[in-house]
């Protein structure tokens, strides 16, 4: 089914029957961190995700009595900052007056008493565009790559979780199947780099989810029940949740995200809000409107998360 740029009577047909889509419309990561209505606000498209400092490596102290009298070398702790950006999400909706006037015209099977399953074409299209934006935000929060705007003709691009993990904690799967040792290798790397494992959740596609169930699962001894579906694993670093299979995750990647650090960031337009619908000027017999939002991901400190990439997918 091809989507239409303009909602006309002959471009969008009316049918009876319950509405379904096979596309992924649930957004588990976005929902866990606040959705399109929760999060933090910014008045600058560039925002900090963390400001960090480090102590020196621990070694044996060797201060002599003489040195203690004269004093030791002064030390000041320096700080650094990591950052991300919001990016524009925008959708336009055009619905003709003729289309809106023909809600009673049905296509396909028309049994006696049948009614159009869409009461208001305009409301239906707006709801689907909100759904469309949420899908896009979910994908960008997972797979987005970073770019910062320097002119009006260059877009901001928010950095997603997988790209963020590549800067700090990541393990190469070496084109082999996921194993417990690979998961433990990543957990150790995260722990070594400072991860606190507050509320870590694993996100992965269907094949990798099945691997996790195979690695950690055991079938109950029951004649009427079989199979496993691992929702949580207990590790030396704490309990880690396992999300349902996620179709927006790359097939060869497992993400461990500490969602307690993550939040959407919105840059509101003065007088309009942070994600809104508004009507645009009418130039003919159609209603035109747009959804507009500037949204980015705050993932907190990079050491809180990790990925295993380049895994076998079959």
C-alpha positions in Angstrom: 0.0 0.0 0.0 1.5 3.3 -1.1 0.8 6.4 1.0 -0.6 9.5 -0.5 0.9 13.0 -0.3 -2.6 14.6 -0.5 -5.7 13.2 1.0 -8.2 13.0 -1.9 -11.4 11.0 -2.4 -9.7 8.7 -4.9 -6.3 8.5 -3.2 -7.6 7.4 0.2 -10.4 4.9 0.0 -13.0 4.1 2.7 -13.4 0.5 3.9 -15.3 -1.3 6.6 -13.6 -3.6 9.0 -11.4 -3.3 12.0 -8.1 -1.4 11.4 -4.7 -3.2 11.8 -1.1 -2.6 10.8 1.8 -5.0 10.6 4.3 -2.2 11.1 5.9 -1.7 14.5 3.9 1.1 16.3 4.9 0.3 19.9 8.0 2.2 21.1 9.4 0.4 24.1 12.6 2.4 24.6 10.9 5.8 24.1 8.0 4.7 26.4 10.5 3.7 29.2 12.2 7.0 29.2 9.2 9.4 29.0 7.6 9.2 25.6 6.6 12.2 23.5 5.1 14.0 26.5 7.8 13.5 29.2 11.4 14.5 29.3 13.4 17.7 29.7 13.3 21.1 27.9 16.1 23.1 26.3 16.3 26.5 24.7 19.5 25.5 22.8 19.6 22.8 20.1 22.9 21.6 21.6 22.6 20.2 25.1 24.9 18.4 27.6 24.4 14.7 28.3 27.0 14.6 31.1 29.8 16.6 32.7 32.4 14.2 34.0 35.7 14.2 36.0 38.2 11.5 36.7 40.6 10.7 39.5 44.1 9.4 38.9 44.8 5.7 38.9 45.3 4.3 42.4 48.9 3.4 43.3 50.9 2.9 46.5 51.5 6.3 48.2 55.3 7.0 48.9 55.3 10.3 50.8 58.4 10.7 53.0 58.6 12.6 56.2 60.7 15.3 54.5 58.2 15.6 51.7 55.3 15.8 54.1 57.0 18.9 55.7 57.6 20.7 52.5 54.3 19.7 51.0 53.2 17.7 48.0 52.4 18.7 44.4 49.0 20.5 44.1 46.3 18.7 42.2 43.2 20.2 40.7 40.5 18.0 39.2 39.5 18.9 35.6 36.1 18.3 34.0 34.9 17.4 30.5 31.5 17.5 28.8 29.7 15.2 26.4 26.8 16.5 24.4 24.0 15.7 21.9 21.6 17.7 19.8 17.8 17.9 19.1 16.7 17.4 15.5 13.6 18.4 13.6 10.7 15.9 13.2 8.0 17.3 10.9 5.0 15.9 9.1 2.4 17.7 6.8 -1.2 16.6 6.3 -3.4 17.8 3.4 -7.0 16.6 3.2 -9.4 17.8 0.6 -12.9 19.1 1.3 -14.2 16.6 -1.2 -12.5 13.7 0.7 -13.9 14.9 4.0 -17.4 15.2 2.5 -17.5 11.6 1.3 -17.2 9.6 4.5 -20.3 7.6 3.5 -18.8 6.4 0.2 -17.4 2.9 0.8 -15.1 0.7 -1.3 -14.7 -3.1 -1.2 -17.1 -5.4 0.6 -20.3 -3.5 1.6 -22.7 -5.7 3.6 -26.0 -4.1 4.5 -25.6 -1.6 7.3 -21.8 -1.3 6.9 -20.2 1.9 8.0 -16.9 3.6 7.4 -14.4 2.6 10.1 -12.9 6.1 10.1 -15.3 8.6 11.6 -13.1 11.6 10.8 -10.5 11.4 8.1 -8.7 14.5 9.5 -8.5 13.0 13.0 -7.4 9.7 11.7 -4.5 11.2 9.6 -3.3 13.4 12.5 -3.3 10.3 14.9 -1.3 8.3 12.3 1.2 11.1 11.9 1.8 11.3 15.7 2.3 7.5 15.5 4.7 8.0 12.6 6.8 10.5 14.5 6.9 8.3 17.6 8.2 5.5 15.3 10.9 7.8 13.9 11.9 9.0 17.3 12.3 5.4 18.6 14.5 4.5 15.6 16.6 7.6 15.9 17.0 7.1 19.7 18.4 3.6 19.0 20.2 4.0 15.6 20.7 7.7 15.1 24.2 9.0 14.1 25.4 12.4 15.4 25.8 15.5 13.3 25.6 19.2 14.3 24.2 21.9 12.2 26.5 24.8 11.1 24.2 26.4 8.6 20.5 26.5 7.8 21.1 23.9 5.1 22.8 21.3 7.3 20.5 19.3 9.7 21.1 18.4 13.3 21.1 14.7 13.9 20.7 13.3 17.4 23.1 10.5 18.5 21.3 7.3 19.4 22.2 4.7 21.9 24.2 2.4 19.6 26.4 5.2 18.4 26.9 6.5 22.0 28.0 3.0 23.2 30.6 2.9 20.4 32.3 5.8 22.1 32.9 3.9 25.4 31.6 0.3 26.0 31.3 -2.0 23.1 32.3 -5.6 22.4 32.9 -7.1 18.9 30.8 -10.3 18.4 33.3 -11.4 15.6 30.4 -12.6 13.4 29.8 -15.5 15.9 26.6 -16.3 17.8 25.9 -14.5 21.1 27.3 -16.4 24.1 27.2 -15.9 27.8 30.9 -15.1 27.8 30.3 -12.2 25.4 27.6 -10.8 27.7 29.9 -11.2 30.7 32.7 -9.5 28.7 30.5 -6.5 28.1 29.3 -6.4 31.7 32.9 -6.4 33.0 33.8 -3.7 30.6 30.9 -1.5 31.7 31.7 -2.2 35.4 35.4 -1.4 34.9 34.5 1.9 33.2 32.1 3.0 36.0 28.6 1.6 35.2 26.4 1.4 38.3 23.7 -0.9 36.8 20.8 1.1 38.2 18.1 -0.1 35.7 19.7 -1.8 32.8 17.5 -3.3 30.1 18.6 -5.4 27.1 17.2 -4.5 23.7 17.7 -6.7 20.7 16.0 -8.2 17.7 14.1 -11.5 17.5 17.1 -13.8 16.8 19.3 -12.3 19.5 16.4 -12.5 22.0 16.1 -16.2 21.2 19.8 -16.6 21.8 19.4 -15.0 25.2 16.6 -17.4 26.1 18.7 -20.3 25.0 21.7 -19.1 27.0 19.9 -18.4 30.3 16.7 -20.5 30.1 15.7 -23.9 31.3 12.4 -25.6 30.5 10.0 -26.4 33.4 9.4 -30.0 34.2 5.7 -30.1 33.2 3.9 -32.3 30.7 1.7 -29.4 29.7 4.1 -26.4 29.6 7.3 -26.0 27.6 9.6 -23.3 26.3 11.3 -20.3 27.9 11.0 -16.5 27.6 13.7 -14.8 29.6 12.6 -11.4 31.0 15.4 -10.9 33.5 18.8 -12.3 34.1 20.7 -12.2 37.4 24.4 -11.2 37.1 27.3 -10.4 39.4 26.4 -6.7 38.7 22.7 -6.9 39.5 19.5 -7.9 37.8 19.1 -6.9 34.1 15.8 -6.7 32.4 15.2 -8.2 28.9 12.8 -6.3 26.6 10.6 -8.1 24.1 12.1 -8.6 20.6 12.6 -5.2 19.0 12.2 -4.9 15.3 14.0 -1.5 15.1 17.2 -2.9 16.6 19.9 -4.0 14.1 19.8 -7.8 13.8 23.5 -8.2 14.7 23.4 -6.0 17.9 22.5 -6.3 21.5 22.1 -3.1 23.5 22.4 -2.8 27.3 20.8 0.6 28.2 20.6 1.9 31.7 17.2 3.7 31.2 17.4 5.5 34.5 19.9 7.9 32.8 18.0 8.4 29.6 15.4 11.1 28.7 14.0 12.8 25.6 15.0 16.4 25.2 12.5 18.8 23.6 13.2 22.3 22.3 9.8 24.1 22.5 8.7 26.8 20.1 7.7 29.9 22.1 3.9 30.1 22.3 3.3 26.7 20.6 4.9 24.0 22.8 7.4 21.2 22.3 5.5 18.9 19.9 2.4 20.3 18.3 -0.1 20.3 15.5 -1.1 23.5 13.8 -3.1 24.4 10.7 -1.3 26.1 7.8 -2.6 28.6 5.3 -5.3 27.4 3.0 -4.8 28.0 -0.7 -7.8 26.0 -2.0 -10.5 23.5 -1.1 -8.3 21.5 1.4 -7.2 21.7 5.0 -3.4 21.7 5.5 -1.7 21.2 8.8 1.7 20.1 10.2 3.2 18.3 13.2 6.4 19.9 14.4 8.9 19.0 17.1 12.6 19.3 17.9 13.6 16.2 19.8 16.9 14.7 20.9 18.2 12.0 23.3 19.9 12.6 26.6 21.6 9.3 27.4 23.6 10.5 30.4 27.1 9.3 31.0 28.5 7.1 28.3 29.9 4.5 30.7 26.4 3.5 31.9 25.5 1.6 28.7 27.0 -0.9 26.3 26.6 -2.9 23.1 27.7 -6.2 21.5 27.9 -5.7 17.8 28.7 -7.8 14.7 26.9 -10.9 15.9 25.8 -13.8 13.8 22.2 -13.4 12.7 21.4 -17.0 11.7 
